[in-house]
Amino acid sequence: MNLKKSILKSTLVLLAVVLSAYTTNDSKNINVAESVINWVGYKVTGQHEGTINLLNGSLDFKGNTLVGGKFAMDMTTINTTDIQGNYKKKLDGHLKADDFFGVNNHKTATLVFTSVTESKSGYTVVGDMTIKGVTNEVSFDLALTENSASTSFKIDRTKYGISYKSGSFFEGLKDKAIYDEFDLNVKLKF
C-alpha cells in the first residue's frame, strides 16, 4: 500500500510541476526608447499632433497568450510635432498647464489592463486609464507580433476633467471649439 501512495504522491507532484510551467506568467518589459506614442487633437478649424514619451511598461503573457499589461506615460514630455517656433512653445506650454493636463501636479498618466480577450485582429483589451488623477475605463484592439504591439484608440478628455473650449461645456465657441476626443496611436517594442 505504501508503494501505491508513493506512486500517487509522485504523480501528483509531477502533475503540479507540469501545470505550473504552463500557468506562470511571463512579463516582458517595453523598450521605451524604441516605442512611440503619437497623439492627435482636433478642433473645428483643424488639428494638432505630437508625441508623449513612455516612462515604463510591460506586457504579461501566459505562454504565448497576452493576459495583462501596465504602462506609465511621462506627461511632462508632451510635444507638438506639426508646428514650430513660438506657436509650438505656446501650445506645448498650454497642454502642460492646469486647464489641460496639469503636468506640474500630474506628471504621469497610467494604463492598467483589467481584461484581455483574444479577437480576430489580435486582442481586445479593457483597462483603467488614469489622467490627472481621474480613472476611467477604456477599451481598444491590440495587434501583437513577436516583439511588438500596436493600437489606436480615442480618449474623451472631458472624462478626466479637461473641459477647456469643449463644445460640450461651453456655448458660443463656434470655430474656437476643441473636440472632446483625441487619438492615441501607440507602437510598442519589447
C-alpha positions in Angstrom: 0.0 0.0 0.0 2.9 2.4 0.7 4.1 1.8 -2.9 0.7 2.9 -4.3 0.7 6.0 -2.1 4.2 6.8 -3.1 3.4 6.5 -6.8 0.3 8.6 -6.4 2.1 11.2 -4.5 4.9 11.3 -7.1 2.4 11.6 -9.9 0.6 14.5 -8.2 3.8 16.4 -7.6 4.9 15.8 -11.3 1.5 17.0 -12.5 1.7 20.1 -10.3 5.1 20.9 -11.7 4.0 20.5 -15.3 0.8 22.6 -14.8 2.7 25.4 -13.1 5.0 25.6 -16.1 2.0 26.3 -18.3 0.3 28.7 -15.9 3.1 31.0 -14.9 3.0 34.5 -16.3 6.0 35.9 -18.2 6.3 39.7 -18.1 8.0 41.4 -21.0 9.3 45.0 -20.4 8.7 47.5 -23.1 11.7 49.1 -24.7 10.7 52.8 -24.1 13.4 54.2 -26.3 12.0 52.3 -29.4 8.3 52.7 -28.5 6.2 55.6 -29.8 3.0 57.2 -28.5 1.5 59.7 -31.0 -1.5 61.9 -30.2 -3.8 63.8 -32.5 -6.1 66.5 -31.1 -8.9 68.0 -33.2 -10.5 71.4 -33.3 -13.2 72.9 -35.6 -10.5 74.6 -37.8 -8.0 71.7 -38.0 -5.9 69.5 -35.8 -2.5 69.3 -34.0 -0.4 66.2 -33.4 2.6 65.3 -31.3 4.2 62.7 -29.0 4.3 61.6 -25.4 7.1 59.5 -24.1 6.5 56.2 -22.4 8.1 56.2 -18.9 7.8 52.4 -18.4 5.6 49.5 -19.3 5.2 45.7 -19.6 3.0 43.1 -21.2 2.2 39.9 -19.3 1.9 36.6 -21.1 0.8 33.1 -20.2 2.8 31.1 -22.7 2.2 32.9 -26.0 -1.1 34.5 -24.9 -1.4 38.1 -23.7 -3.0 38.2 -20.3 -2.2 41.7 -19.0 -0.2 44.9 -19.1 0.6 48.2 -17.5 2.1 51.4 -18.6 3.1 54.9 -17.4 3.4 57.9 -19.7 5.6 60.9 -18.8 3.1 63.7 -19.3 5.9 66.3 -18.9 7.1 65.2 -22.4 4.0 66.3 -24.3 5.4 67.6 -27.5 3.7 69.1 -30.5 5.3 68.0 -33.8 3.2 69.7 -36.5 4.2 73.3 -35.8 7.4 75.1 -34.9 8.7 78.3 -33.2 6.7 80.4 -30.7 3.3 78.9 -31.6 4.7 75.4 -30.8 6.2 76.7 -27.5 2.9 78.3 -26.6 0.8 75.2 -27.4 3.2 72.8 -25.6 3.0 75.1 -22.6 -0.8 75.3 -22.7 -1.2 71.5 -23.0 1.0 71.1 -19.9 -0.9 73.8 -18.0 -3.7 73.1 -15.5 -6.6 73.7 -17.9 -5.3 70.7 -19.9 -3.0 68.0 -18.4 -1.7 69.9 -15.4 1.7 68.2 -15.5 3.2 70.0 -12.5 0.8 68.1 -10.3 0.2 65.1 -12.6 3.5 64.1 -14.1 2.3 60.6 -15.2 -0.7 59.0 -16.8 -1.2 55.3 -16.4 -3.0 52.4 -18.2 -3.5 49.1 -16.4 -5.2 46.2 -18.3 -8.1 44.7 -16.4 -9.3 42.3 -19.1 -7.7 40.8 -22.2 -9.6 38.5 -24.7 -8.4 37.1 -28.0 -10.1 38.6 -31.1 -9.9 38.3 -34.9 -7.4 41.2 -35.0 -5.3 40.1 -32.0 -6.7 41.1 -28.6 -9.5 43.2 -27.2 -8.2 45.0 -24.1 -10.2 46.7 -21.4 -8.2 48.8 -19.0 -8.2 51.6 -16.4 -6.7 54.8 -17.8 -5.7 57.4 -15.2 -5.1 61.1 -16.3 -4.9 64.0 -13.9 -5.7 61.6 -11.0 -9.0 60.5 -12.6 -9.5 56.9 -13.7 -11.9 55.8 -16.4 -12.3 52.5 -18.3 -11.1 52.4 -21.9 -11.2 49.6 -24.5 -9.3 49.0 -27.6 -8.0 46.4 -30.0 -4.3 45.5 -29.8 -2.3 43.9 -32.6 0.6 41.8 -31.5 3.7 40.4 -33.3 6.7 38.5 -31.9 8.3 41.6 -30.4 5.9 44.5 -31.0 2.3 45.6 -30.2 0.2 48.4 -31.7 -3.1 50.1 -31.2 -5.1 53.2 -31.9 -8.0 54.5 -29.8 -9.8 57.6 -28.7 -9.8 59.3 -25.3 -12.5 61.7 -24.2 -10.6 64.4 -22.4 -13.7 65.7 -20.6 -14.0 62.4 -18.6 -10.7 63.4 -17.0 -11.7 67.0 -16.0 -10.3 68.6 -19.2 -13.1 70.9 -20.4 -11.1 73.8 -21.9 -13.0 75.1 -25.0 -15.2 72.0 -25.1 -18.4 72.4 -27.0 -20.0 70.0 -24.5 -19.4 72.5 -21.7 -19.3 76.0 -23.3 -21.8 77.6 -25.7 -20.8 80.1 -28.5 -17.3 78.8 -29.1 -18.0 78.5 -32.8 -14.7 77.9 -34.7 -12.7 78.2 -31.3 -14.1 74.8 -30.1 -11.8 71.9 -29.4 -13.3 68.4 -29.8 -13.6 66.3 -26.7 -11.9 63.2 -28.1 -8.2 62.9 -29.1 -6.5 59.9 -30.7 -3.6 57.9 -29.2 -1.6 55.8 -31.7 0.8 53.5 -29.9 3.6 51.3 -31.2 5.4 49.3 -28.6 8.6 47.3 -28.9 9.6 44.7 -26.4 
